[in-house]
Amino acid sequence: MRWYFNLTDGIDIIHDNEGVEVSCPDEALLHARRAVEELSNDDPLASSEWQGWWLEIVDGSGVSVKSLPLDGPLCEPLLPH
């Protein structure tokens, strides 16, 4: 299944038009966590620019199934199967 990872602050949305093909929801969540970690690690000083933003995990039908804060902890439970 293809999953998309949009960035949003609740007003603006940066759409992921490419997405990734993964085999299960847990794999999509792991991919999202890695993306958030990469954003944080690329430029720690720029992390303040992402305060209040979320990475939204969207399934192939366009339904948002989970959001991860870009400025908070990543210890979220895995997605239900």
N, CA, C and O atoms as CSV, one atom per row, in Angstrom:
chain,resi,resn,atom,element,x,y,z
A,1,MET,N,N,0.847,-1.179,0.000
A,1,MET,CA,C,0.000,0.000,0.000
A,1,MET,C,C,0.891,1.241,0.000
A,1,MET,O,O,1.957,1.246,0.616
A,2,ARG,N,N,0.455,2.280,-0.686
A,2,ARG,CA,C,1.201,3.532,-0.730
A,2,ARG,C,C,0.725,4.445,0.398
A,2,ARG,O,O,-0.472,4.600,0.643
A,3,TRP,N,N,1.714,5.047,1.079
A,3,TRP,CA,C,1.469,5.971,2.183
A,3,TRP,C,C,2.122,7.299,1.863
A,3,TRP,O,O,3.160,7.353,1.204
A,4,TYR,N,N,1.506,8.367,2.334
A,4,TYR,CA,C,2.000,9.720,2.096
A,4,TYR,C,C,2.275,10.390,3.435
A,4,TYR,O,O,1.647,10.074,4.445
A,5,PHE,N,N,3.219,11.317,3.426
A,5,PHE,CA,C,3.667,11.955,4.659
A,5,PHE,C,C,3.640,13.465,4.469
A,5,PHE,O,O,4.627,14.072,4.056
A,6,ASN,N,N,2.496,14.057,4.777
A,6,ASN,CA,C,2.317,15.500,4.629
A,6,ASN,C,C,2.836,16.223,5.867
A,6,ASN,O,O,2.860,15.666,6.964
A,7,LEU,N,N,3.246,17.457,5.674
A,7,LEU,CA,C,3.638,18.320,6.787
A,7,LEU,C,C,2.557,19.375,6.953
A,7,LEU,O,O,2.114,19.967,5.969
A,8,THR,N,N,2.126,19.620,8.190
A,8,THR,CA,C,1.081,20.614,8.419
A,8,THR,C,C,1.253,21.293,9.770
A,8,THR,O,O,1.762,20.708,10.726
A,9,ASP,N,N,0.817,22.534,9.815
A,9,ASP,CA,C,0.755,23.254,11.094
A,9,ASP,C,C,-0.698,23.492,11.485
A,9,ASP,O,O,-0.983,24.278,12.389
A,10,GLY,N,N,-1.610,22.816,10.807
A,10,GLY,CA,C,-3.035,22.983,11.061
A,10,GLY,C,C,-3.676,23.992,10.126
A,10,GLY,O,O,-4.897,24.021,9.976
A,11,ILE,N,N,-2.848,24.820,9.498
A,11,ILE,CA,C,-3.341,25.802,8.532
A,11,ILE,C,C,-2.736,25.510,7.164
A,11,ILE,O,O,-3.450,25.288,6.186
A,12,ASP,N,N,-1.416,25.515,7.115
A,12,ASP,CA,C,-0.705,25.223,5.871
A,12,ASP,C,C,-0.400,23.736,5.790
A,12,ASP,O,O,-0.182,23.079,6.807
A,13,ILE,N,N,-0.386,23.210,4.561
A,13,ILE,CA,C,-0.048,21.808,4.328
A,13,ILE,C,C,0.980,21.738,3.212
A,13,ILE,O,O,0.807,22.335,2.150
A,14,ILE,N,N,2.048,21.001,3.468
A,14,ILE,CA,C,3.023,20.675,2.434
A,14,ILE,C,C,2.746,19.220,2.074
A,14,ILE,O,O,3.034,18.312,2.855
A,15,HIS,N,N,2.177,19.004,0.874
A,15,HIS,CA,C,1.748,17.671,0.459
A,15,HIS,C,C,2.917,16.834,-0.044
A,15,HIS,O,O,3.791,17.321,-0.761
A,16,ASP,N,N,2.911,15.584,0.343
A,16,ASP,CA,C,3.826,14.584,-0.193
A,16,ASP,C,C,3.121,13.976,-1.396
A,16,ASP,O,O,2.190,13.187,-1.233
A,17,ASN,N,N,3.549,14.330,-2.590
A,17,ASN,CA,C,2.899,13.831,-3.798
A,17,ASN,C,C,3.482,12.511,-4.288
A,17,ASN,O,O,2.931,11.884,-5.192
A,18,GLU,N,N,4.601,12.089,-3.689
A,18,GLU,CA,C,5.265,10.860,-4.118
A,18,GLU,C,C,4.875,9.670,-3.248
A,18,GLU,O,O,4.481,8.624,-3.765
A,19,GLY,N,N,4.982,9.823,-1.940
A,19,GLY,CA,C,4.672,8.733,-1.023
A,19,GLY,C,C,5.686,7.604,-1.113
A,19,GLY,O,O,6.655,7.671,-1.869
A,20,VAL,N,N,5.441,6.572,-0.328
A,20,VAL,CA,C,6.279,5.373,-0.362
A,20,VAL,C,C,5.378,4.149,-0.315
A,20,VAL,O,O,4.291,4.176,0.263
A,21,GLU,N,N,5.845,3.098,-0.925
A,21,GLU,CA,C,5.132,1.829,-0.921
A,21,GLU,C,C,5.712,0.976,0.205
A,21,GLU,O,O,6.897,0.643,0.191
A,22,VAL,N,N,4.879,0.626,1.173
A,22,VAL,CA,C,5.309,-0.243,2.270
A,22,VAL,C,C,4.265,-1.330,2.478
A,22,VAL,O,O,3.130,-1.214,2.016
A,23,SER,N,N,4.662,-2.382,3.176
A,23,SER,CA,C,3.803,-3.560,3.276
A,23,SER,C,C,2.759,-3.501,4.390
A,23,SER,O,O,1.767,-4.228,4.348
A,24,CYS,N,N,2.981,-2.625,5.401
A,24,CYS,CA,C,2.031,-2.614,6.511
A,24,CYS,C,C,2.039,-1.247,7.201
A,24,CYS,O,O,2.976,-0.471,7.017
A,25,PRO,N,N,1.009,-0.947,7.990
A,25,PRO,CA,C,0.942,0.340,8.693
A,25,PRO,C,C,2.122,0.586,9.636
A,25,PRO,O,O,2.589,1.719,9.757
A,26,ASP,N,N,2.608,-0.463,10.303
A,26,ASP,CA,C,3.748,-0.285,11.208
A,26,ASP,C,C,4.977,0.203,10.450
A,26,ASP,O,O,5.732,1.035,10.953
A,27,GLU,N,N,5.174,-0.310,9.255
A,27,GLU,CA,C,6.311,0.109,8.438
A,27,GLU,C,C,6.154,1.574,8.018
A,27,GLU,O,O,7.141,2.307,7.942
A,28,ALA,N,N,4.931,1.995,7.750
A,28,ALA,CA,C,4.677,3.404,7.421
A,28,ALA,C,C,5.020,4.294,8.610
A,28,ALA,O,O,5.610,5.361,8.439
A,29,LEU,N,N,4.653,3.860,9.815
A,29,LEU,CA,C,4.959,4.636,11.011
A,29,LEU,C,C,6.466,4.715,11.238
A,29,LEU,O,O,6.978,5.777,11.594
A,30,LEU,N,N,7.178,3.622,11.040
A,30,LEU,CA,C,8.635,3.643,11.186
A,30,LEU,C,C,9.269,4.601,10.182
A,30,LEU,O,O,10.197,5.338,10.515
A,31,HIS,N,N,8.761,4.586,8.956
A,31,HIS,CA,C,9.253,5.506,7.928
A,31,HIS,C,C,9.011,6.956,8.364
A,31,HIS,O,O,9.881,7.812,8.200
A,32,ALA,N,N,7.838,7.221,8.913
A,32,ALA,CA,C,7.504,8.574,9.371
A,32,ALA,C,C,8.414,9.002,10.516
A,32,ALA,O,O,8.890,10.138,10.539
A,33,ARG,N,N,8.658,8.110,11.458
A,33,ARG,CA,C,9.544,8.437,12.583
A,33,ARG,C,C,10.951,8.774,12.094
A,33,ARG,O,O,11.573,9.719,12.579
A,34,ARG,N,N,11.448,7.997,11.133
A,34,ARG,CA,C,12.781,8.280,10.575
A,34,ARG,C,C,12.801,9.648,9.904
A,34,ARG,O,O,13.773,10.392,10.034
A,35,ALA,N,N,11.733,9.979,9.187
A,35,ALA,CA,C,11.667,11.279,8.508
A,35,ALA,C,C,11.698,12.423,9.517
A,35,ALA,O,O,12.384,13.421,9.298
A,36,VAL,N,N,10.962,12.288,10.617
A,36,VAL,CA,C,10.955,13.327,11.656
A,36,VAL,C,C,12.341,13.446,12.283
A,36,VAL,O,O,12.824,14.555,12.514
A,37,GLU,N,N,12.981,12.312,12.561
A,37,GLU,CA,C,14.329,12.334,13.130
A,37,GLU,C,C,15.312,13.009,12.181
A,37,GLU,O,O,16.163,13.784,12.618
A,38,GLU,N,N,15.202,12.719,10.882
A,38,GLU,CA,C,16.089,13.343,9.892
A,38,GLU,C,C,15.894,14.851,9.859
A,38,GLU,O,O,16.868,15.600,9.798
A,39,LEU,N,N,14.646,15.302,9.898
A,39,LEU,CA,C,14.391,16.744,9.917
A,39,LEU,C,C,15.038,17.391,11.133
A,39,LEU,O,O,15.601,18.482,11.037
A,40,SER,N,N,14.957,16.719,12.277
A,40,SER,CA,C,15.534,17.259,13.510
A,40,SER,C,C,17.053,17.247,13.477
A,40,SER,O,O,17.696,18.174,13.971
A,41,ASN,N,N,17.628,16.199,12.895
A,41,ASN,CA,C,19.080,16.044,12.897
A,41,ASN,C,C,19.775,16.846,11.811
A,41,ASN,O,O,20.940,17.208,11.971
A,42,ASP,N,N,19.086,17.135,10.703
A,42,ASP,CA,C,19.711,17.861,9.597
A,42,ASP,C,C,20.234,19.215,10.039
A,42,ASP,O,O,21.363,19.582,9.714
A,43,ASP,N,N,19.439,19.946,10.764
A,43,ASP,CA,C,19.839,21.270,11.238
A,43,ASP,C,C,19.128,21.551,12.556
A,43,ASP,O,O,18.013,22.072,12.566
A,44,PRO,N,N,19.775,21.204,13.669
A,44,PRO,CA,C,19.121,21.395,14.973
A,44,PRO,C,C,18.657,22.827,15.213
A,44,PRO,O,O,17.664,23.036,15.909
A,45,LEU,N,N,19.350,23.817,14.656
A,45,LEU,CA,C,18.942,25.210,14.839
A,45,LEU,C,C,17.640,25.509,14.111
A,45,LEU,O,O,16.869,26.366,14.544
A,46,ALA,N,N,17.390,24.810,13.006
A,46,ALA,CA,C,16.166,25.033,12.236
A,46,ALA,C,C,14.963,24.336,12.860
A,46,ALA,O,O,13.828,24.560,12.439
A,47,SER,N,N,15.203,23.489,13.866
A,47,SER,CA,C,14.087,22.754,14.456
A,47,SER,C,C,13.045,23.681,15.069
A,47,SER,O,O,11.871,23.321,15.156
A,48,SER,N,N,13.461,24.870,15.494
A,48,SER,CA,C,12.487,25.819,16.046
A,48,SER,C,C,11.509,26.288,14.975
A,48,SER,O,O,10.389,26.693,15.289
A,49,GLU,N,N,11.929,26.235,13.709
A,49,GLU,CA,C,11.035,26.617,12.611
A,49,GLU,C,C,9.883,25.630,12.461
A,49,GLU,O,O,8.842,25.966,11.898
A,50,TRP,N,N,10.071,24.413,12.965
A,50,TRP,CA,C,9.048,23.382,12.836
A,50,TRP,C,C,8.158,23.287,14.069
A,50,TRP,O,O,7.315,22.392,14.142
A,51,GLN,N,N,8.320,24.178,15.036
A,51,GLN,CA,C,7.461,24.132,16.221
A,51,GLN,C,C,6.005,24.310,15.808
A,51,GLN,O,O,5.665,25.218,15.050
A,52,GLY,N,N,5.157,23.431,16.319
A,52,GLY,CA,C,3.737,23.485,15.985
A,52,GLY,C,C,3.384,22.751,14.706
A,52,GLY,O,O,2.218,22.727,14.314
A,53,TRP,N,N,4.372,22.149,14.043
A,53,TRP,CA,C,4.127,21.390,12.815
A,53,TRP,C,C,4.053,19.902,13.130
A,53,TRP,O,O,4.608,19.429,14.121
A,54,TRP,N,N,3.355,19.178,12.263
A,54,TRP,CA,C,3.163,17.739,12.402
A,54,TRP,C,C,3.457,17.060,11.081
A,54,TRP,O,O,3.253,17.641,10.015
A,55,LEU,N,N,3.937,15.828,11.155
A,55,LEU,CA,C,4.023,14.971,9.984
A,55,LEU,C,C,2.793,14.076,10.030
A,55,LEU,O,O,2.607,13.302,10.969
A,56,GLU,N,N,1.965,14.191,9.016
A,56,GLU,CA,C,0.685,13.490,8.963
A,56,GLU,C,C,0.828,12.262,8.064
A,56,GLU,O,O,1.213,12.383,6.901
A,57,ILE,N,N,0.521,11.095,8.595
A,57,ILE,CA,C,0.580,9.851,7.826
A,57,ILE,C,C,-0.782,9.644,7.172
A,57,ILE,O,O,-1.803,9.555,7.853
A,58,VAL,N,N,-0.781,9.570,5.839
A,58,VAL,CA,C,-2.023,9.490,5.064
A,58,VAL,C,C,-1.994,8.216,4.226
A,58,VAL,O,O,-1.002,7.939,3.551
A,59,ASP,N,N,-3.074,7.443,4.267
A,59,ASP,CA,C,-3.107,6.216,3.467
A,59,ASP,C,C,-3.439,6.532,2.010
A,59,ASP,O,O,-3.716,7.679,1.658
A,60,GLY,N,N,-3.407,5.507,1.179
A,60,GLY,CA,C,-3.614,5.676,-0.254
A,60,GLY,C,C,-4.967,6.237,-0.638
A,60,GLY,O,O,-5.124,6.767,-1.738
A,61,SER,N,N,-5.949,6.131,0.246
A,61,SER,CA,C,-7.276,6.680,-0.052
A,61,SER,C,C,-7.420,8.123,0.424
A,61,SER,O,O,-8.479,8.729,0.262
A,62,GLY,N,N,-6.343,8.680,1.020
A,62,GLY,CA,C,-6.365,10.072,1.456
A,62,GLY,C,C,-6.780,10.286,2.898
A,62,GLY,O,O,-6.953,11.426,3.328
A,63,VAL,N,N,-6.943,9.196,3.659
A,63,VAL,CA,C,-7.354,9.293,5.057
A,63,VAL,C,C,-6.121,9.449,5.950
A,63,VAL,O,O,-5.181,8.658,5.874
A,64,SER,N,N,-6.141,10.475,6.793
A,64,SER,CA,C,-5.066,10.683,7.759
A,64,SER,C,C,-5.245,9.680,8.894
A,64,SER,O,O,-6.291,9.645,9.542
A,65,VAL,N,N,-4.211,8.862,9.130
A,65,VAL,CA,C,-4.334,7.818,10.146
A,65,VAL,C,C,-3.523,8.107,11.407
A,65,VAL,O,O,-3.768,7.498,12.448
A,66,LYS,N,N,-2.570,9.020,11.330
A,66,LYS,CA,C,-1.733,9.323,12.491
A,66,LYS,C,C,-0.947,10.587,12.188
A,66,LYS,O,O,-0.639,10.877,11.032
A,67,SER,N,N,-0.627,11.333,13.230
A,67,SER,CA,C,0.224,12.515,13.097
A,67,SER,C,C,1.314,12.455,14.149
A,67,SER,O,O,1.071,12.058,15.289
A,68,LEU,N,N,2.517,12.853,13.760
A,68,LEU,CA,C,3.652,12.906,14.680
A,68,LEU,C,C,4.122,14.347,14.786
A,68,LEU,O,O,4.317,15.004,13.763
A,69,PRO,N,N,4.306,14.849,15.994
A,69,PRO,CA,C,4.794,16.226,16.141
A,69,PRO,C,C,6.248,16.327,15.694
A,69,PRO,O,O,7.054,15.439,15.972
A,70,LEU,N,N,6.574,17.409,15.004
A,70,LEU,CA,C,7.962,17.626,14.604
A,70,LEU,C,C,8.778,18.194,15.745
A,70,LEU,O,O,10.007,18.200,15.685
A,71,ASP,N,N,8.114,18.671,16.781
A,71,ASP,CA,C,8.826,19.296,17.902
A,71,ASP,C,C,8.577,18.578,19.223
A,71,ASP,O,O,8.741,19.169,20.290
A,72,GLY,N,N,8.182,17.306,19.159
A,72,GLY,CA,C,7.882,16.578,20.386
A,72,GLY,C,C,8.455,15.178,20.371
A,72,GLY,O,O,9.163,14.805,19.436
A,73,PRO,N,N,8.155,14.397,21.401
A,73,PRO,CA,C,8.678,13.030,21.489
A,73,PRO,C,C,8.064,12.120,20.434
A,73,PRO,O,O,6.938,12.334,19.985
A,74,LEU,N,N,8.823,11.103,20.050
A,74,LEU,CA,C,8.366,10.168,19.024
A,74,LEU,C,C,7.939,8.825,19.604
A,74,LEU,O,O,7.936,7.822,18.890
A,75,CYS,N,N,7.587,8.788,20.858
A,75,CYS,CA,C,7.253,7.511,21.497
A,75,CYS,C,C,5.764,7.201,21.350
A,75,CYS,O,O,5.104,6.844,22.325
A,76,GLU,N,N,5.245,7.335,20.154
A,76,GLU,CA,C,3.841,7.040,19.875
A,76,GLU,C,C,3.665,5.535,19.678
A,76,GLU,O,O,4.588,4.875,19.201
A,77,PRO,N,N,2.512,4.977,20.030
A,77,PRO,CA,C,2.267,3.564,19.764
A,77,PRO,C,C,2.155,3.317,18.264
A,77,PRO,O,O,1.869,4.230,17.489
A,78,LEU,N,N,2.385,2.077,17.873
A,78,LEU,CA,C,2.277,1.716,16.468
A,78,LEU,C,C,0.822,1.761,16.029
A,78,LEU,O,O,-0.093,1.720,16.851
A,79,LEU,N,N,0.628,1.846,14.727
A,79,LEU,CA,C,-0.715,1.906,14.158
A,79,LEU,C,C,-1.422,0.565,14.320
A,79,LEU,O,O,-0.767,-0.478,14.326
A,80,PRO,N,N,-2.738,0.575,14.452
A,80,PRO,CA,C,-3.473,-0.697,14.499
A,80,PRO,C,C,-3.423,-1.378,13.140
A,80,PRO,O,O,-3.323,-0.705,12.115
A,81,HIS,N,N,-3.492,-2.694,13.120
A,81,HIS,CA,C,-3.471,-3.443,11.848
A,81,HIS,C,C,-4.851,-3.553,11.284
A,81,HIS,O,O,-5.038,-4.146,10.221
